[in-house]
Amino acid sequence: MELNVLEESPKRLVVEVKGANHTLCNAVKAELWNNRHVKVATYSISHPLIGIPKFLVETDGEVKPRKAMADTASKLAETASGLKKEFKKLKG
């Protein structure tokens, strides 16, 4: 996966996420909305087969968008780790 920052200011971040798909992007967007400082969290893919997802994150300024994205990635990693542990507990 590769990130390319297209635009950045104290309250706004636009970044391309090469190698991501709708599944990951939807998870990131949903987790971003759990951050009370995030005011806008969305993404777009210009072409369904070859498009590179572009994320737009805007905050209230108390948290920088880059930090909000990093926190979101950490929370998703924790969730995935917990799910992995639970599956390992299953017999079969």
PyMOL Python script that loads the backbone (N, CA, C, O; Angstrom):
from pymol import cmd

cmd.read_pdbstr("""\
ATOM      1  N   MET A   1       0.847  -1.168   0.000  1.00  0.00           N
ATOM      2  CA  MET A   1       0.000   0.000   0.000  1.00  0.00           C
ATOM      3  C   MET A   1       0.895   1.235   0.000  1.00  0.00           C
ATOM      4  O   MET A   1       1.943   1.263   0.644  1.00  0.00           O
ATOM      5  N   GLU A   2       0.466   2.234  -0.723  1.00  0.00           N
ATOM      6  CA  GLU A   2       1.251   3.463  -0.843  1.00  0.00           C
ATOM      7  C   GLU A   2       0.334   4.670  -0.668  1.00  0.00           C
ATOM      8  O   GLU A   2      -0.756   4.726  -1.237  1.00  0.00           O
ATOM      9  N   LEU A   3       0.793   5.634   0.128  1.00  0.00           N
ATOM     10  CA  LEU A   3       0.036   6.866   0.345  1.00  0.00           C
ATOM     11  C   LEU A   3       0.705   8.014  -0.382  1.00  0.00           C
ATOM     12  O   LEU A   3       1.931   8.120  -0.407  1.00  0.00           O
ATOM     13  N   ASN A   4      -0.117   8.879  -0.977  1.00  0.00           N
ATOM     14  CA  ASN A   4       0.383  10.056  -1.667  1.00  0.00           C
ATOM     15  C   ASN A   4      -0.472  11.241  -1.240  1.00  0.00           C
ATOM     16  O   ASN A   4      -1.653  11.308  -1.580  1.00  0.00           O
ATOM     17  N   VAL A   5       0.116  12.179  -0.496  1.00  0.00           N
ATOM     18  CA  VAL A   5      -0.619  13.347  -0.020  1.00  0.00           C
ATOM     19  C   VAL A   5      -0.801  14.313  -1.184  1.00  0.00           C
ATOM     20  O   VAL A   5       0.172  14.757  -1.794  1.00  0.00           O
ATOM     21  N   LEU A   6      -2.054  14.634  -1.484  1.00  0.00           N
ATOM     22  CA  LEU A   6      -2.372  15.559  -2.568  1.00  0.00           C
ATOM     23  C   LEU A   6      -2.593  16.973  -2.063  1.00  0.00           C
ATOM     24  O   LEU A   6      -2.315  17.943  -2.767  1.00  0.00           O
ATOM     25  N   GLU A   7      -3.093  17.085  -0.842  1.00  0.00           N
ATOM     26  CA  GLU A   7      -3.387  18.395  -0.251  1.00  0.00           C
ATOM     27  C   GLU A   7      -3.353  18.249   1.264  1.00  0.00           C
ATOM     28  O   GLU A   7      -3.843  17.264   1.816  1.00  0.00           O
ATOM     29  N   GLU A   8      -2.768  19.243   1.928  1.00  0.00           N
ATOM     30  CA  GLU A   8      -2.739  19.188   3.386  1.00  0.00           C
ATOM     31  C   GLU A   8      -2.725  20.588   3.969  1.00  0.00           C
ATOM     32  O   GLU A   8      -1.972  21.460   3.534  1.00  0.00           O
ATOM     33  N   SER A   9      -3.578  20.781   4.964  1.00  0.00           N
ATOM     34  CA  SER A   9      -3.614  22.009   5.744  1.00  0.00           C
ATOM     35  C   SER A   9      -3.900  21.597   7.181  1.00  0.00           C
ATOM     36  O   SER A   9      -4.113  20.412   7.439  1.00  0.00           O
ATOM     37  N   PRO A  10      -3.913  22.535   8.125  1.00  0.00           N
ATOM     38  CA  PRO A  10      -4.154  22.145   9.523  1.00  0.00           C
ATOM     39  C   PRO A  10      -5.499  21.446   9.762  1.00  0.00           C
ATOM     40  O   PRO A  10      -5.633  20.698  10.730  1.00  0.00           O
ATOM     41  N   LYS A  11      -6.494  21.678   8.898  1.00  0.00           N
ATOM     42  CA  LYS A  11      -7.813  21.080   9.106  1.00  0.00           C
ATOM     43  C   LYS A  11      -8.249  20.141   7.980  1.00  0.00           C
ATOM     44  O   LYS A  11      -9.322  19.544   8.066  1.00  0.00           O
ATOM     45  N   ARG A  12      -7.445  19.998   6.933  1.00  0.00           N
ATOM     46  CA  ARG A  12      -7.881  19.238   5.753  1.00  0.00           C
ATOM     47  C   ARG A  12      -6.741  18.387   5.198  1.00  0.00           C
ATOM     48  O   ARG A  12      -5.592  18.824   5.129  1.00  0.00           O
ATOM     49  N   LEU A  13      -7.088  17.165   4.805  1.00  0.00           N
ATOM     50  CA  LEU A  13      -6.122  16.257   4.202  1.00  0.00           C
ATOM     51  C   LEU A  13      -6.798  15.522   3.053  1.00  0.00           C
ATOM     52  O   LEU A  13      -7.891  14.975   3.202  1.00  0.00           O
ATOM     53  N   VAL A  14      -6.131  15.520   1.907  1.00  0.00           N
ATOM     54  CA  VAL A  14      -6.565  14.722   0.761  1.00  0.00           C
ATOM     55  C   VAL A  14      -5.395  13.815   0.411  1.00  0.00           C
ATOM     56  O   VAL A  14      -4.287  14.286   0.153  1.00  0.00           O
ATOM     57  N   VAL A  15      -5.650  12.513   0.403  1.00  0.00           N
ATOM     58  CA  VAL A  15      -4.576  11.547   0.196  1.00  0.00           C
ATOM     59  C   VAL A  15      -5.055  10.414  -0.705  1.00  0.00           C
ATOM     60  O   VAL A  15      -6.181   9.934  -0.573  1.00  0.00           O
ATOM     61  N   GLU A  16      -4.179   9.991  -1.627  1.00  0.00           N
ATOM     62  CA  GLU A  16      -4.433   8.803  -2.434  1.00  0.00           C
ATOM     63  C   GLU A  16      -3.947   7.584  -1.666  1.00  0.00           C
ATOM     64  O   GLU A  16      -2.922   7.638  -0.986  1.00  0.00           O
ATOM     65  N   VAL A  17      -4.686   6.487  -1.775  1.00  0.00           N
ATOM     66  CA  VAL A  17      -4.314   5.260  -1.083  1.00  0.00           C
ATOM     67  C   VAL A  17      -4.198   4.151  -2.140  1.00  0.00           C
ATOM     68  O   VAL A  17      -5.146   3.408  -2.395  1.00  0.00           O
ATOM     69  N   LYS A  18      -3.016   4.067  -2.739  1.00  0.00           N
ATOM     70  CA  LYS A  18      -2.801   3.058  -3.783  1.00  0.00           C
ATOM     71  C   LYS A  18      -2.794   1.669  -3.160  1.00  0.00           C
ATOM     72  O   LYS A  18      -2.131   1.435  -2.150  1.00  0.00           O
ATOM     73  N   GLY A  19      -3.530   0.760  -3.765  1.00  0.00           N
ATOM     74  CA  GLY A  19      -3.596  -0.605  -3.268  1.00  0.00           C
ATOM     75  C   GLY A  19      -4.790  -0.874  -2.374  1.00  0.00           C
ATOM     76  O   GLY A  19      -4.986  -2.008  -1.935  1.00  0.00           O
ATOM     77  N   ALA A  20      -5.598   0.150  -2.094  1.00  0.00           N
ATOM     78  CA  ALA A  20      -6.788  -0.034  -1.255  1.00  0.00           C
ATOM     79  C   ALA A  20      -8.001  -0.305  -2.141  1.00  0.00           C
ATOM     80  O   ALA A  20      -7.993  -0.018  -3.338  1.00  0.00           O
ATOM     81  N   ASN A  21      -9.041  -0.863  -1.527  1.00  0.00           N
ATOM     82  CA  ASN A  21     -10.296  -1.097  -2.237  1.00  0.00           C
ATOM     83  C   ASN A  21     -11.448  -0.585  -1.373  1.00  0.00           C
ATOM     84  O   ASN A  21     -11.232  -0.026  -0.297  1.00  0.00           O
ATOM     85  N   HIS A  22     -12.675  -0.785  -1.860  1.00  0.00           N
ATOM     86  CA  HIS A  22     -13.837  -0.291  -1.121  1.00  0.00           C
ATOM     87  C   HIS A  22     -13.920  -0.874   0.285  1.00  0.00           C
ATOM     88  O   HIS A  22     -14.349  -0.189   1.213  1.00  0.00           O
ATOM     89  N   THR A  23     -13.520  -2.117   0.451  1.00  0.00           N
ATOM     90  CA  THR A  23     -13.621  -2.757   1.766  1.00  0.00           C
ATOM     91  C   THR A  23     -12.800  -1.999   2.803  1.00  0.00           C
ATOM     92  O   THR A  23     -13.309  -1.653   3.869  1.00  0.00           O
ATOM     93  N   LEU A  24     -11.553  -1.744   2.498  1.00  0.00           N
ATOM     94  CA  LEU A  24     -10.689  -1.013   3.421  1.00  0.00           C
ATOM     95  C   LEU A  24     -11.152   0.434   3.565  1.00  0.00           C
ATOM     96  O   LEU A  24     -11.208   0.961   4.676  1.00  0.00           O
ATOM     97  N   CYS A  25     -11.478   1.069   2.460  1.00  0.00           N
ATOM     98  CA  CYS A  25     -11.890   2.470   2.510  1.00  0.00           C
ATOM     99  C   CYS A  25     -13.151   2.667   3.350  1.00  0.00           C
ATOM    100  O   CYS A  25     -13.249   3.636   4.104  1.00  0.00           O
ATOM    101  N   ASN A  26     -14.110   1.759   3.225  1.00  0.00           N
ATOM    102  CA  ASN A  26     -15.325   1.869   4.036  1.00  0.00           C
ATOM    103  C   ASN A  26     -15.029   1.688   5.518  1.00  0.00           C
ATOM    104  O   ASN A  26     -15.610   2.373   6.360  1.00  0.00           O
ATOM    105  N   ALA A  27     -14.129   0.769   5.835  1.00  0.00           N
ATOM    106  CA  ALA A  27     -13.754   0.561   7.239  1.00  0.00           C
ATOM    107  C   ALA A  27     -13.067   1.806   7.807  1.00  0.00           C
ATOM    108  O   ALA A  27     -13.348   2.219   8.932  1.00  0.00           O
ATOM    109  N   VAL A  28     -12.169   2.395   7.023  1.00  0.00           N
ATOM    110  CA  VAL A  28     -11.462   3.611   7.463  1.00  0.00           C
ATOM    111  C   VAL A  28     -12.458   4.751   7.657  1.00  0.00           C
ATOM    112  O   VAL A  28     -12.432   5.444   8.674  1.00  0.00           O
ATOM    113  N   LYS A  29     -13.327   4.933   6.682  1.00  0.00           N
ATOM    114  CA  LYS A  29     -14.312   6.015   6.769  1.00  0.00           C
ATOM    115  C   LYS A  29     -15.212   5.840   7.991  1.00  0.00           C
ATOM    116  O   LYS A  29     -15.462   6.801   8.717  1.00  0.00           O
ATOM    117  N   ALA A  30     -15.695   4.630   8.219  1.00  0.00           N
ATOM    118  CA  ALA A  30     -16.567   4.374   9.367  1.00  0.00           C
ATOM    119  C   ALA A  30     -15.853   4.654  10.684  1.00  0.00           C
ATOM    120  O   ALA A  30     -16.442   5.234  11.596  1.00  0.00           O
ATOM    121  N   GLU A  31     -14.603   4.252  10.792  1.00  0.00           N
ATOM    122  CA  GLU A  31     -13.844   4.493  12.031  1.00  0.00           C
ATOM    123  C   GLU A  31     -13.528   5.976  12.204  1.00  0.00           C
ATOM    124  O   GLU A  31     -13.546   6.477  13.328  1.00  0.00           O
ATOM    125  N   LEU A  32     -13.244   6.681  11.126  1.00  0.00           N
ATOM    126  CA  LEU A  32     -12.990   8.123  11.223  1.00  0.00           C
ATOM    127  C   LEU A  32     -14.186   8.846  11.836  1.00  0.00           C
ATOM    128  O   LEU A  32     -14.013   9.785  12.613  1.00  0.00           O
ATOM    129  N   TRP A  33     -15.401   8.413  11.490  1.00  0.00           N
ATOM    130  CA  TRP A  33     -16.598   9.066  12.013  1.00  0.00           C
ATOM    131  C   TRP A  33     -16.761   8.863  13.513  1.00  0.00           C
ATOM    132  O   TRP A  33     -17.565   9.555  14.138  1.00  0.00           O
ATOM    133  N   ASN A  34     -16.018   7.929  14.107  1.00  0.00           N
ATOM    134  CA  ASN A  34     -16.054   7.753  15.560  1.00  0.00           C
ATOM    135  C   ASN A  34     -15.216   8.790  16.297  1.00  0.00           C
ATOM    136  O   ASN A  34     -15.293   8.895  17.521  1.00  0.00           O
ATOM    137  N   ASN A  35     -14.425   9.549  15.565  1.00  0.00           N
ATOM    138  CA  ASN A  35     -13.597  10.605  16.145  1.00  0.00           C
ATOM    139  C   ASN A  35     -14.424  11.892  16.182  1.00  0.00           C
ATOM    140  O   ASN A  35     -14.834  12.395  15.136  1.00  0.00           O
ATOM    141  N   ARG A  36     -14.666  12.418  17.370  1.00  0.00           N
ATOM    142  CA  ARG A  36     -15.538  13.597  17.499  1.00  0.00           C
ATOM    143  C   ARG A  36     -14.971  14.855  16.849  1.00  0.00           C
ATOM    144  O   ARG A  36     -15.712  15.810  16.618  1.00  0.00           O
ATOM    145  N   HIS A  37     -13.673  14.875  16.549  1.00  0.00           N
ATOM    146  CA  HIS A  37     -13.056  16.032  15.904  1.00  0.00           C
ATOM    147  C   HIS A  37     -13.151  15.983  14.386  1.00  0.00           C
ATOM    148  O   HIS A  37     -12.873  16.978  13.718  1.00  0.00           O
ATOM    149  N   VAL A  38     -13.536  14.849  13.840  1.00  0.00           N
ATOM    150  CA  VAL A  38     -13.660  14.714  12.386  1.00  0.00           C
ATOM    151  C   VAL A  38     -15.000  15.283  11.946  1.00  0.00           C
ATOM    152  O   VAL A  38     -16.050  14.886  12.450  1.00  0.00           O
ATOM    153  N   LYS A  39     -14.956  16.216  11.003  1.00  0.00           N
ATOM    154  CA  LYS A  39     -16.160  16.863  10.488  1.00  0.00           C
ATOM    155  C   LYS A  39     -16.535  16.343   9.105  1.00  0.00           C
ATOM    156  O   LYS A  39     -17.711  16.358   8.738  1.00  0.00           O
ATOM    157  N   VAL A  40     -15.551  15.883   8.332  1.00  0.00           N
ATOM    158  CA  VAL A  40     -15.780  15.294   7.014  1.00  0.00           C
ATOM    159  C   VAL A  40     -14.864  14.096   6.882  1.00  0.00           C
ATOM    160  O   VAL A  40     -13.669  14.178   7.167  1.00  0.00           O
ATOM    161  N   ALA A  41     -15.437  12.973   6.444  1.00  0.00           N
ATOM    162  CA  ALA A  41     -14.651  11.769   6.175  1.00  0.00           C
ATOM    163  C   ALA A  41     -15.312  11.049   5.012  1.00  0.00           C
ATOM    164  O   ALA A  41     -16.410  10.508   5.142  1.00  0.00           O
ATOM    165  N   THR A  42     -14.640  11.049   3.892  1.00  0.00           N
ATOM    166  CA  THR A  42     -15.196  10.398   2.710  1.00  0.00           C
ATOM    167  C   THR A  42     -14.072   9.984   1.780  1.00  0.00           C
ATOM    168  O   THR A  42     -12.919  10.375   1.962  1.00  0.00           O
ATOM    169  N   TYR A  43     -14.419   9.198   0.793  1.00  0.00           N
ATOM    170  CA  TYR A  43     -13.448   8.822  -0.222  1.00  0.00           C
ATOM    171  C   TYR A  43     -14.170   8.675  -1.548  1.00  0.00           C
ATOM    172  O   TYR A  43     -15.394   8.550  -1.604  1.00  0.00           O
ATOM    173  N   SER A  44     -13.383   8.692  -2.613  1.00  0.00           N
ATOM    174  CA  SER A  44     -13.937   8.457  -3.944  1.00  0.00           C
ATOM    175  C   SER A  44     -12.941   7.624  -4.745  1.00  0.00           C
ATOM    176  O   SER A  44     -11.729   7.684  -4.538  1.00  0.00           O
ATOM    177  N   ILE A  45     -13.500   6.853  -5.659  1.00  0.00           N
ATOM    178  CA  ILE A  45     -12.681   6.080  -6.596  1.00  0.00           C
ATOM    179  C   ILE A  45     -13.201   6.444  -7.981  1.00  0.00           C
ATOM    180  O   ILE A  45     -14.351   6.158  -8.314  1.00  0.00           O
ATOM    181  N   SER A  46     -12.348   7.076  -8.788  1.00  0.00           N
ATOM    182  CA  SER A  46     -12.797   7.622 -10.064  1.00  0.00           C
ATOM    183  C   SER A  46     -13.189   6.558 -11.081  1.00  0.00           C
ATOM    184  O   SER A  46     -14.033   6.816 -11.940  1.00  0.00           O
ATOM    185  N   HIS A  47     -12.602   5.382 -11.004  1.00  0.00           N
ATOM    186  CA  HIS A  47     -12.943   4.296 -11.921  1.00  0.00           C
ATOM    187  C   HIS A  47     -13.031   3.006 -11.113  1.00  0.00           C
ATOM    188  O   HIS A  47     -12.124   2.711 -10.335  1.00  0.00           O
ATOM    189  N   PRO A  48     -14.100   2.230 -11.278  1.00  0.00           N
ATOM    190  CA  PRO A  48     -14.290   1.046 -10.428  1.00  0.00           C
ATOM    191  C   PRO A  48     -13.226  -0.039 -10.573  1.00  0.00           C
ATOM    192  O   PRO A  48     -13.032  -0.833  -9.653  1.00  0.00           O
ATOM    193  N   LEU A  49     -12.547  -0.086 -11.690  1.00  0.00           N
ATOM    194  CA  LEU A  49     -11.547  -1.138 -11.904  1.00  0.00           C
ATOM    195  C   LEU A  49     -10.112  -0.666 -11.731  1.00  0.00           C
ATOM    196  O   LEU A  49      -9.274  -1.406 -11.216  1.00  0.00           O
ATOM    197  N   ILE A  50      -9.825   0.541 -12.150  1.00  0.00           N
ATOM    198  CA  ILE A  50      -8.430   1.003 -12.129  1.00  0.00           C
ATOM    199  C   ILE A  50      -8.206   2.269 -11.309  1.00  0.00           C
ATOM    200  O   ILE A  50      -7.083   2.766 -11.226  1.00  0.00           O
ATOM    201  N   GLY A  51      -9.267   2.790 -10.705  1.00  0.00           N
ATOM    202  CA  GLY A  51      -9.142   4.028  -9.945  1.00  0.00           C
ATOM    203  C   GLY A  51      -8.390   3.847  -8.637  1.00  0.00           C
ATOM    204  O   GLY A  51      -8.430   2.785  -8.017  1.00  0.00           O
ATOM    205  N   ILE A  52      -7.711   4.894  -8.239  1.00  0.00           N
ATOM    206  CA  ILE A  52      -6.996   4.916  -6.956  1.00  0.00           C
ATOM    207  C   ILE A  52      -7.865   5.696  -5.970  1.00  0.00           C
ATOM    208  O   ILE A  52      -8.240   6.835  -6.248  1.00  0.00           O
ATOM    209  N   PRO A  53      -8.188   5.098  -4.824  1.00  0.00           N
ATOM    210  CA  PRO A  53      -9.025   5.803  -3.851  1.00  0.00           C
ATOM    211  C   PRO A  53      -8.382   7.097  -3.359  1.00  0.00           C
ATOM    212  O   PRO A  53      -7.183   7.149  -3.086  1.00  0.00           O
ATOM    213  N   LYS A  54      -9.205   8.136  -3.254  1.00  0.00           N
ATOM    214  CA  LYS A  54      -8.773   9.419  -2.686  1.00  0.00           C
ATOM    215  C   LYS A  54      -9.614   9.680  -1.455  1.00  0.00           C
ATOM    216  O   LYS A  54     -10.844   9.700  -1.517  1.00  0.00           O
ATOM    217  N   PHE A  55      -8.939   9.880  -0.340  1.00  0.00           N
ATOM    218  CA  PHE A  55      -9.605  10.175   0.923  1.00  0.00           C
ATOM    219  C   PHE A  55      -9.586  11.662   1.189  1.00  0.00           C
ATOM    220  O   PHE A  55      -8.594  12.341   0.924  1.00  0.00           O
ATOM    221  N   LEU A  56     -10.686  12.162   1.714  1.00  0.00           N
ATOM    222  CA  LEU A  56     -10.794  13.537   2.180  1.00  0.00           C
ATOM    223  C   LEU A  56     -11.177  13.484   3.649  1.00  0.00           C
ATOM    224  O   LEU A  56     -12.186  12.883   4.019  1.00  0.00           O
ATOM    225  N   VAL A  57     -10.362  14.121   4.483  1.00  0.00           N
ATOM    226  CA  VAL A  57     -10.632  14.194   5.918  1.00  0.00           C
ATOM    227  C   VAL A  57     -10.511  15.651   6.337  1.00  0.00           C
ATOM    228  O   VAL A  57      -9.511  16.313   6.056  1.00  0.00           O
ATOM    229  N   GLU A  58     -11.543  16.139   7.013  1.00  0.00           N
ATOM    230  CA  GLU A  58     -11.508  17.481   7.582  1.00  0.00           C
ATOM    231  C   GLU A  58     -11.834  17.369   9.062  1.00  0.00           C
ATOM    232  O   GLU A  58     -12.712  16.604   9.461  1.00  0.00           O
ATOM    233  N   THR A  59     -11.114  18.142   9.872  1.00  0.00           N
ATOM    234  CA  THR A  59     -11.334  18.137  11.311  1.00  0.00           C
ATOM    235  C   THR A  59     -11.697  19.536  11.791  1.00  0.00           C
ATOM    236  O   THR A  59     -11.686  20.498  11.023  1.00  0.00           O
ATOM    237  N   ASP A  60     -12.017  19.626  13.068  1.00  0.00           N
ATOM    238  CA  ASP A  60     -12.331  20.924  13.669  1.00  0.00           C
ATOM    239  C   ASP A  60     -11.077  21.728  14.013  1.00  0.00           C
ATOM    240  O   ASP A  60     -11.178  22.861  14.483  1.00  0.00           O
ATOM    241  N   GLY A  61      -9.916  21.157  13.786  1.00  0.00           N
ATOM    242  CA  GLY A  61      -8.655  21.841  14.054  1.00  0.00           C
ATOM    243  C   GLY A  61      -8.010  21.450  15.368  1.00  0.00           C
ATOM    244  O   GLY A  61      -6.822  21.701  15.568  1.00  0.00           O
ATOM    245  N   GLU A  62      -8.763  20.843  16.261  1.00  0.00           N
ATOM    246  CA  GLU A  62      -8.175  20.397  17.529  1.00  0.00           C
ATOM    247  C   GLU A  62      -7.282  19.184  17.322  1.00  0.00           C
ATOM    248  O   GLU A  62      -6.326  18.972  18.068  1.00  0.00           O
ATOM    249  N   VAL A  63      -7.594  18.399  16.318  1.00  0.00           N
ATOM    250  CA  VAL A  63      -6.776  17.248  15.927  1.00  0.00           C
ATOM    251  C   VAL A  63      -6.466  17.418  14.446  1.00  0.00           C
ATOM    252  O   VAL A  63      -7.355  17.707  13.644  1.00  0.00           O
ATOM    253  N   LYS A  64      -5.201  17.238  14.091  1.00  0.00           N
ATOM    254  CA  LYS A  64      -4.840  17.345  12.685  1.00  0.00           C
ATOM    255  C   LYS A  64      -5.356  16.119  11.929  1.00  0.00           C
ATOM    256  O   LYS A  64      -5.378  15.016  12.477  1.00  0.00           O
ATOM    257  N   PRO A  65      -5.765  16.306  10.689  1.00  0.00           N
ATOM    258  CA  PRO A  65      -6.298  15.188   9.908  1.00  0.00           C
ATOM    259  C   PRO A  65      -5.325  14.010   9.785  1.00  0.00           C
ATOM    260  O   PRO A  65      -5.752  12.855   9.790  1.00  0.00           O
ATOM    261  N   ARG A  66      -4.057  14.287   9.677  1.00  0.00           N
ATOM    262  CA  ARG A  66      -3.064  13.214   9.580  1.00  0.00           C
ATOM    263  C   ARG A  66      -3.081  12.365  10.862  1.00  0.00           C
ATOM    264  O   ARG A  66      -2.967  11.141  10.798  1.00  0.00           O
ATOM    265  N   LYS A  67      -3.222  13.011  12.012  1.00  0.00           N
ATOM    266  CA  LYS A  67      -3.298  12.295  13.289  1.00  0.00           C
ATOM    267  C   LYS A  67      -4.588  11.478  13.364  1.00  0.00           C
ATOM    268  O   LYS A  67      -4.583  10.347  13.850  1.00  0.00           O
ATOM    269  N   ALA A  68      -5.679  12.048  12.887  1.00  0.00           N
ATOM    270  CA  ALA A  68      -6.949  11.322  12.883  1.00  0.00           C
ATOM    271  C   ALA A  68      -6.831  10.056  12.024  1.00  0.00           C
ATOM    272  O   ALA A  68      -7.332   9.000  12.409  1.00  0.00           O
ATOM    273  N   MET A  69      -6.182  10.158  10.882  1.00  0.00           N
ATOM    274  CA  MET A  69      -5.995   8.986  10.014  1.00  0.00           C
ATOM    275  C   MET A  69      -5.097   7.958  10.697  1.00  0.00           C
ATOM    276  O   MET A  69      -5.382   6.762  10.642  1.00  0.00           O
ATOM    277  N   ALA A  70      -4.030   8.398  11.331  1.00  0.00           N
ATOM    278  CA  ALA A  70      -3.110   7.473  12.010  1.00  0.00           C
ATOM    279  C   ALA A  70      -3.817   6.773  13.174  1.00  0.00           C
ATOM    280  O   ALA A  70      -3.647   5.569  13.371  1.00  0.00           O
ATOM    281  N   ASP A  71      -4.604   7.519  13.940  1.00  0.00           N
ATOM    282  CA  ASP A  71      -5.358   6.919  15.042  1.00  0.00           C
ATOM    283  C   ASP A  71      -6.359   5.891  14.526  1.00  0.00           C
ATOM    284  O   ASP A  71      -6.549   4.834  15.129  1.00  0.00           O
ATOM    285  N   THR A  72      -6.985   6.209  13.419  1.00  0.00           N
ATOM    286  CA  THR A  72      -7.939   5.286  12.800  1.00  0.00           C
ATOM    287  C   THR A  72      -7.245   4.001  12.372  1.00  0.00           C
ATOM    288  O   THR A  72      -7.772   2.911  12.596  1.00  0.00           O
ATOM    289  N   ALA A  73      -6.079   4.112  11.764  1.00  0.00           N
ATOM    290  CA  ALA A  73      -5.332   2.923  11.343  1.00  0.00           C
ATOM    291  C   ALA A  73      -4.984   2.053  12.552  1.00  0.00           C
ATOM    292  O   ALA A  73      -5.078   0.827  12.483  1.00  0.00           O
ATOM    293  N   SER A  74      -4.590   2.677  13.642  1.00  0.00           N
ATOM    294  CA  SER A  74      -4.268   1.924  14.863  1.00  0.00           C
ATOM    295  C   SER A  74      -5.485   1.205  15.412  1.00  0.00           C
ATOM    296  O   SER A  74      -5.390   0.046  15.815  1.00  0.00           O
ATOM    297  N   LYS A  75      -6.633   1.880  15.434  1.00  0.00           N
ATOM    298  CA  LYS A  75      -7.854   1.259  15.951  1.00  0.00           C
ATOM    299  C   LYS A  75      -8.290   0.089  15.074  1.00  0.00           C
ATOM    300  O   LYS A  75      -8.730  -0.939  15.589  1.00  0.00           O
ATOM    301  N   LEU A  76      -8.174   0.234  13.766  1.00  0.00           N
ATOM    302  CA  LEU A  76      -8.543  -0.861  12.871  1.00  0.00           C
ATOM    303  C   LEU A  76      -7.599  -2.045  13.037  1.00  0.00           C
ATOM    304  O   LEU A  76      -8.025  -3.197  12.965  1.00  0.00           O
ATOM    305  N   ALA A  77      -6.322  -1.763  13.258  1.00  0.00           N
ATOM    306  CA  ALA A  77      -5.354  -2.848  13.485  1.00  0.00           C
ATOM    307  C   ALA A  77      -5.689  -3.594  14.771  1.00  0.00           C
ATOM    308  O   ALA A  77      -5.600  -4.821  14.814  1.00  0.00           O
ATOM    309  N   GLU A  78      -6.073  -2.866  15.822  1.00  0.00           N
ATOM    310  CA  GLU A  78      -6.471  -3.501  17.087  1.00  0.00           C
ATOM    311  C   GLU A  78      -7.707  -4.378  16.892  1.00  0.00           C
ATOM    312  O   GLU A  78      -7.774  -5.491  17.414  1.00  0.00           O
ATOM    313  N   THR A  79      -8.671  -3.877  16.150  1.00  0.00           N
ATOM    314  CA  THR A  79      -9.892  -4.628  15.891  1.00  0.00           C
ATOM    315  C   THR A  79      -9.579  -5.915  15.123  1.00  0.00           C
ATOM    316  O   THR A  79     -10.084  -6.986  15.461  1.00  0.00           O
ATOM    317  N   ALA A  80      -8.749  -5.800  14.096  1.00  0.00           N
ATOM    318  CA  ALA A  80      -8.381  -6.973  13.303  1.00  0.00           C
ATOM    319  C   ALA A  80      -7.620  -7.985  14.154  1.00  0.00           C
ATOM    320  O   ALA A  80      -7.823  -9.190  14.009  1.00  0.00           O
ATOM    321  N   SER A  81      -6.760  -7.514  15.026  1.00  0.00           N
ATOM    322  CA  SER A  81      -6.007  -8.402  15.905  1.00  0.00           C
ATOM    323  C   SER A  81      -6.943  -9.152  16.856  1.00  0.00           C
ATOM    324  O   SER A  81      -6.773 -10.349  17.089  1.00  0.00           O
ATOM    325  N   GLY A  82      -7.919  -8.447  17.394  1.00  0.00           N
ATOM    326  CA  GLY A  82      -8.892  -9.080  18.288  1.00  0.00           C
ATOM    327  C   GLY A  82      -9.720 -10.126  17.562  1.00  0.00           C
ATOM    328  O   GLY A  82     -10.002 -11.191  18.110  1.00  0.00           O
ATOM    329  N   LEU A  83     -10.104  -9.827  16.343  1.00  0.00           N
ATOM    330  CA  LEU A  83     -10.864 -10.779  15.545  1.00  0.00           C
ATOM    331  C   LEU A  83     -10.033 -12.024  15.252  1.00  0.00           C
ATOM    332  O   LEU A  83     -10.534 -13.147  15.310  1.00  0.00           O
ATOM    333  N   LYS A  84      -8.770 -11.813  14.941  1.00  0.00           N
ATOM    334  CA  LYS A  84      -7.862 -12.934  14.671  1.00  0.00           C
ATOM    335  C   LYS A  84      -7.745 -13.841  15.900  1.00  0.00           C
ATOM    336  O   LYS A  84      -7.777 -15.066  15.775  1.00  0.00           O
ATOM    337  N   LYS A  85      -7.612 -13.243  17.084  1.00  0.00           N
ATOM    338  CA  LYS A  85      -7.520 -14.027  18.321  1.00  0.00           C
ATOM    339  C   LYS A  85      -8.768 -14.848  18.556  1.00  0.00           C
ATOM    340  O   LYS A  85      -8.688 -16.008  18.958  1.00  0.00           O
ATOM    341  N   GLU A  86      -9.935 -14.246  18.305  1.00  0.00           N
ATOM    342  CA  GLU A  86     -11.194 -14.953  18.502  1.00  0.00           C
ATOM    343  C   GLU A  86     -11.334 -16.132  17.534  1.00  0.00           C
ATOM    344  O   GLU A  86     -11.835 -17.188  17.919  1.00  0.00           O
ATOM    345  N   PHE A  87     -10.905 -15.965  16.305  1.00  0.00           N
ATOM    346  CA  PHE A  87     -10.970 -17.064  15.344  1.00  0.00           C
ATOM    347  C   PHE A  87     -10.035 -18.196  15.731  1.00  0.00           C
ATOM    348  O   PHE A  87     -10.346 -19.368  15.520  1.00  0.00           O
ATOM    349  N   LYS A  88      -8.897 -17.844  16.295  1.00  0.00           N
ATOM    350  CA  LYS A  88      -7.955 -18.888  16.729  1.00  0.00           C
ATOM    351  C   LYS A  88      -8.531 -19.720  17.872  1.00  0.00           C
ATOM    352  O   LYS A  88      -8.159 -20.882  18.036  1.00  0.00           O
ATOM    353  N   LYS A  89      -9.433 -19.139  18.662  1.00  0.00           N
ATOM    354  CA  LYS A  89     -10.050 -19.854  19.776  1.00  0.00           C
ATOM    355  C   LYS A  89     -11.068 -20.885  19.289  1.00  0.00           C
ATOM    356  O   LYS A  89     -11.359 -21.850  19.995  1.00  0.00           O
ATOM    357  N   LEU A  90     -11.604 -20.689  18.100  1.00  0.00           N
ATOM    358  CA  LEU A  90     -12.621 -21.595  17.581  1.00  0.00           C
ATOM    359  C   LEU A  90     -12.008 -22.969  17.296  1.00  0.00           C
ATOM    360  O   LEU A  90     -10.874 -23.072  16.830  1.00  0.00           O
ATOM    361  N   LYS A  91     -12.748 -23.977  17.574  1.00  0.00           N
ATOM    362  CA  LYS A  91     -12.317 -25.339  17.277  1.00  0.00           C
ATOM    363  C   LYS A  91     -12.854 -25.708  15.895  1.00  0.00           C
ATOM    364  O   LYS A  91     -13.968 -25.336  15.526  1.00  0.00           O
ATOM    365  N   GLY A  92     -12.055 -26.434  15.153  1.00  0.00           N
ATOM    366  CA  GLY A  92     -12.583 -26.914  13.880  1.00  0.00           C
ATOM    367  C   GLY A  92     -11.749 -26.695  12.762  1.00  0.00           C
ATOM    368  O   GLY A  92     -12.107 -27.065  11.644  1.00  0.00           O
TER     369      GLY A  92
END
""", "prot")
cmd.dss("prot")
cmd.show_as("cartoon", "prot")
cmd.util.cbc("prot")
cmd.orient("prot")
